[in-house]
Amino acid sequence: MEVETPDSYPAALGRRRTLVIRVCLVIVIVWVTVWGLIMCAGIVPLAVIAGAIRGLPIGWQLIDISFGVVAAVPLTIALVLTRRLERSNVVTAVGGTPSVHHPHG
């Protein structure tokens, strides 16, 4: 009797590696996007405090704040789409079994 090892099923091993790579990629994208949003939120107090210390006019401070607000828009969209991808069946189910999502039945 021959003992079955992962080497006996190279296609399954390849799918498992692909799954691990996909999951890791989604995790990194979520982490980087959330970190970017935190940095965008940090621009507001930084612009207000540093602008007051340096004596910048309010208009210039608002321009500085707008960089954080404008940058947060695409990051929020990216985070929503990444979370949707994370929840969808595009990333295969645990165990490497591909699944198809049919939203209407």
N, C-alpha and C positions, 0 to 999 in steps of 0.2 A: 504494500500500500504506500502510495506516494503522499508526502505531506504537502499540503497546499500553502504556498507562501505568496506574498504580494507580487513576487517576480513571475508567478504562474499566470498572472493577469495584468500584463503591462498596460492595457487600455484603461483598466480601472485605476491603476496607479497614476496614469496621466491625467485622468479626470479629477482625481483627488487633488493633485498638485494644482490644477487649474482652479479648482474651487478655493483652495487655500489662498492662492494669489489674488483671486477676485475679492474674497472677503477682506484680506489685508489691504487691498487697494481702496475698498469702500471705507474701511476704518480710518485710513490715513487721510482720505479726502474729507471725511466728516470732521476729523480732528483739526485739520488745517483750516477748514472753513469756519469752524466755531472759534478757533484762535483769532482768525481775521476779524470776525465780528466783535470779539472782545477788544481787540485793538482799535476798531472803529469807535466803539463806545468810549474808550479811553481818550480819544482825541478831544472830546467835548470838555471835560474838566481841565485837560492839559492846555487847551487853547484859551480857556477862560482865565486860568491861574497865571499861565506864562504871559498872556496878553496884558493882564492887569499889572504884573510885575514890570513888564517892559514898557508899559504906557501906550499900548497900541489902541487905536480907535476901535469902537464897538463894531463898525463895519468890517474892519480887517479881521477881527475875532470871529465874526459870523462867516466870513469867507473861509477861515481856517476850519471852523466847525463843519461847514458844508462839505469839506473833503471827506470827513468821517461819515456823514449822512449819505453822500452820493456813493461812496465805496461800499456801504452796507447793503445797498439795494441789490447789486449782482451777487454779493455773497449770500444774502438771504435766499435769493432765487436758487443759487447753487445748492444751498443747504436743503431746501425743500425738495429739489429734484433728487439729491443724493439720498435723502431719507426715504423718498418714494421708491427709489431703486433698491434700497436696502430692504424694504418691506415686500417688494414685488418678488415674483418668481424668476426674475432675470438671473439673479444669483441662485444657483441650483440649491435644492433642498439638502439637508444634512444627509451625509452618506453618499453624496455624489449622484443621486438620482435626479436627472433633469425633469422638470415639471413645466407644464404649460398653464398659464393663467387665462381663463376665459371669463371676462368680467360680466358677460350677459348670459351665462348658462353654461 
